[in-house]
Amino acid sequence: MKQIKTYLDQIATISDRDWDFFTSKLRQRVIAKKTVFLKLNEIENAISFIEYGVVRLYIPKEDPEKEITFGFSFKNQFISAYDSFLTQKPSAYQLQALTEISILSISYSDLQAVYNTTQIGNLIGRLTAERLFLLKSKREQDLLHLTAEQRYVKLFKERPELLKVIPLKYISSYIGVTAQALSRIRKRL
C-alpha cells in the first residue's frame, strides 16, 4: 500500500477518510510468471497498480511467433486494458505477467463508488487517465519518428533492467522489427 500511496501523493493530497475508503476497495493479487490474466475478448473489470513485476500487453495470434507486443508496464505503474475497462466491452488484446507480479486492483464498480463518495476520486481518476494517455501518445510518436534502432536504444536507456526479464522476441515485436533485424541492431551496438 505504501507504493500506491507515494504515487498518488505526487498527484494530490488525499484526506485520511478518502484514503481509507479507497484502500478498502483495493484487492491484492500475486500472479505467477507467464500467466495471462486478461484474455482476448474478456471484459476488463479492474485497473491495477503494479507493486512489483513486469506486464506485457499483446495481440495474440494463432502462431505465437506472430504475436504483436505493443506495451510493457512496470513497478509503480497502473495496468489495465483501459479501453475495455472504460467501455466495459471485450478487450482486443491480452495482459500477461512476464515475471511474477503483485498488483493492487480496484474493480470498475468500486472505482465508481470511489468517484461518487470521495472528494479526491475524480481528480485522481482524471490525472491517472491523463498519464496513461501521455504514455500511449509518446509510444505512438516514437513509432512514427524514431528508427527501430533508436527505439531499442531509448527503451533500454529508460528501462535497462529489461534485457534480464523480457525475451528478445517480445522486444523485437515491441519496437516493430523481426527477431533477425533486432539481432542485427544488437550486433551494431
C-alpha positions as CSV (number, residue, x, y, z in Angstrom):
1,M,0.0,0.0,0.0
2,K,2.9,2.3,0.6
3,Q,3.9,2.4,-3.0
4,I,0.5,3.4,-4.3
5,K,0.2,6.0,-1.6
6,T,3.5,7.5,-2.6
7,Y,2.4,7.5,-6.3
8,L,-1.0,9.1,-5.5
9,D,0.6,11.7,-3.1
10,Q,2.5,13.0,-6.1
11,I,-0.8,13.7,-7.8
12,A,-2.9,15.2,-5.0
13,T,-3.3,15.4,-1.2
14,I,-5.7,12.8,0.0
15,S,-7.6,13.0,3.2
16,D,-7.4,10.1,5.7
17,R,-11.1,9.4,5.2
18,D,-10.8,9.3,1.4
19,W,-7.6,7.2,1.6
20,D,-9.3,4.7,4.0
21,F,-12.3,4.4,1.7
22,F,-10.2,4.0,-1.4
23,T,-7.9,1.3,0.1
24,S,-10.9,-0.6,1.4
25,K,-11.8,-1.2,-2.2
26,L,-8.3,-2.5,-3.3
27,R,-7.6,-6.2,-3.6
28,Q,-4.0,-7.5,-3.7
29,R,-3.2,-10.3,-6.1
30,V,0.1,-12.1,-6.8
31,I,0.1,-13.6,-10.3
32,A,2.6,-16.2,-11.4
33,K,5.1,-15.6,-14.2
34,K,3.8,-16.2,-17.7
35,T,0.2,-16.1,-16.6
36,V,-2.3,-14.4,-19.0
37,F,-4.6,-12.6,-16.5
38,L,-6.8,-10.9,-19.1
39,K,-7.6,-12.8,-22.2
40,L,-8.8,-11.7,-25.6
41,N,-12.5,-10.9,-25.7
42,E,-12.8,-10.7,-21.9
43,I,-14.1,-7.5,-20.3
44,E,-11.5,-5.7,-18.2
45,N,-13.1,-5.2,-14.8
46,A,-10.1,-3.8,-12.9
47,I,-7.5,-1.2,-13.0
48,S,-4.4,-2.3,-11.1
49,F,-1.2,-0.8,-9.6
50,I,1.9,-2.9,-10.0
51,E,3.8,-3.3,-6.8
52,Y,6.5,-5.4,-8.5
53,G,7.0,-7.2,-11.7
54,V,6.6,-6.7,-15.5
55,V,3.4,-7.0,-17.6
56,R,3.1,-7.4,-21.3
57,L,0.2,-6.1,-23.4
58,Y,-0.1,-8.0,-26.7
59,I,-2.4,-9.1,-29.5
60,P,-2.3,-12.9,-29.7
61,K,-2.1,-14.8,-32.9
62,E,-2.6,-18.4,-33.9
63,D,1.1,-18.6,-34.5
64,P,2.8,-17.4,-31.2
65,E,5.8,-16.1,-33.2
66,K,3.4,-13.6,-34.9
67,E,2.0,-12.1,-31.7
68,I,2.2,-8.3,-31.5
69,T,3.6,-6.9,-28.3
70,F,2.7,-3.2,-28.0
71,G,3.3,-2.4,-24.4
72,F,5.0,-3.2,-21.1
73,S,4.1,-2.0,-17.7
74,F,6.4,-2.0,-14.7
75,K,6.6,-1.5,-10.9
76,N,4.8,1.7,-9.7
77,Q,2.6,2.0,-12.8
78,F,-1.0,1.3,-13.4
79,I,-2.0,-1.5,-15.8
80,S,-5.3,-2.3,-17.4
81,A,-6.9,-3.0,-20.8
82,Y,-8.0,0.6,-20.2
83,D,-10.2,0.9,-23.3
84,S,-12.1,-2.2,-22.3
85,F,-12.2,-1.0,-18.7
86,L,-13.8,2.3,-19.7
87,T,-16.3,0.9,-22.1
88,Q,-16.9,-2.4,-20.4
89,K,-16.7,-4.1,-23.8
90,P,-14.4,-7.1,-24.7
91,S,-10.7,-6.5,-24.9
92,A,-8.9,-6.7,-28.3
93,Y,-5.7,-7.8,-26.5
94,Q,-4.3,-9.7,-23.6
95,L,-2.3,-8.9,-20.4
96,Q,0.4,-11.3,-19.4
97,A,2.7,-11.4,-16.3
98,L,6.3,-11.7,-17.7
99,T,7.6,-12.1,-14.2
100,E,5.8,-12.8,-11.0
101,I,3.7,-9.7,-10.3
102,S,2.0,-8.3,-7.3
103,I,-0.9,-5.9,-8.1
104,L,-3.4,-3.9,-6.2
105,S,-6.7,-3.9,-8.1
106,I,-9.9,-2.0,-7.9
107,S,-13.0,-3.1,-9.8
108,Y,-15.0,-0.9,-12.2
109,S,-17.9,-0.7,-9.8
110,D,-15.7,0.0,-6.8
111,L,-13.9,2.8,-8.7
112,Q,-17.3,4.3,-9.5
113,A,-18.1,4.3,-5.7
114,V,-14.7,6.0,-5.0
115,Y,-15.6,8.7,-7.6
116,N,-19.0,9.2,-6.1
117,T,-18.0,9.0,-2.4
118,T,-14.7,10.8,-2.1
119,Q,-13.6,14.4,-2.7
120,I,-10.4,13.4,-4.5
121,G,-11.6,10.3,-6.5
122,N,-12.5,12.2,-9.7
123,L,-9.2,14.1,-9.7
124,I,-7.1,11.0,-9.2
125,G,-9.1,9.2,-11.9
126,R,-8.7,12.1,-14.4
127,L,-4.9,12.6,-13.7
128,T,-4.3,8.8,-13.9
129,A,-6.1,8.6,-17.2
130,E,-4.1,11.6,-18.4
131,R,-0.8,9.9,-17.5
132,L,-1.9,6.7,-19.3
133,F,-2.9,8.8,-22.4
134,L,0.5,10.5,-22.4
135,L,2.4,7.2,-22.2
136,K,0.3,5.9,-25.2
137,S,0.9,9.1,-27.1
138,K,4.6,9.0,-26.5
139,R,4.7,5.4,-27.7
140,E,2.9,6.3,-30.9
141,Q,5.1,9.3,-31.6
142,D,8.2,7.1,-31.1
143,L,6.9,4.6,-33.6
144,L,6.4,7.4,-36.1
145,H,9.5,9.4,-35.6
146,L,12.3,7.1,-34.4
147,T,14.1,4.3,-36.2
148,A,13.9,0.8,-34.8
149,E,17.5,1.2,-33.6
150,Q,16.6,4.5,-31.8
151,R,13.5,2.8,-30.2
152,Y,15.7,0.0,-29.0
153,V,18.3,2.3,-27.5
154,K,15.6,4.5,-25.9
155,L,13.8,1.5,-24.4
156,F,17.0,0.4,-22.6
157,K,18.1,3.8,-21.6
158,E,14.7,4.2,-19.9
159,R,14.5,0.6,-18.6
160,P,18.0,-1.1,-18.6
161,E,16.7,-4.0,-16.5
162,L,14.5,-5.2,-19.4
163,L,17.2,-7.3,-21.0
164,K,17.1,-9.5,-17.9
165,V,13.4,-10.1,-17.8
166,I,11.9,-9.6,-21.3
167,P,12.5,-12.2,-24.0
168,L,14.0,-10.7,-27.2
169,K,11.1,-11.9,-29.3
170,Y,8.8,-9.6,-27.3
171,I,11.2,-6.7,-27.6
172,S,11.5,-7.1,-31.3
173,S,7.8,-7.1,-31.7
174,Y,7.5,-4.0,-29.4
175,I,10.0,-2.0,-31.4
176,G,8.4,-3.2,-34.7
177,V,11.0,-5.4,-36.2
178,T,11.7,-9.1,-36.7
179,A,13.8,-11.0,-34.4
180,Q,16.5,-11.2,-37.1
181,A,16.5,-7.4,-37.5
182,L,16.8,-7.0,-33.7
183,S,19.8,-9.3,-33.7
184,R,21.5,-7.1,-36.4
185,I,20.7,-4.0,-34.4
186,R,22.2,-5.5,-31.2
187,K,25.3,-6.6,-33.1
188,R,25.8,-3.0,-34.4
189,L,25.5,-1.6,-30.9
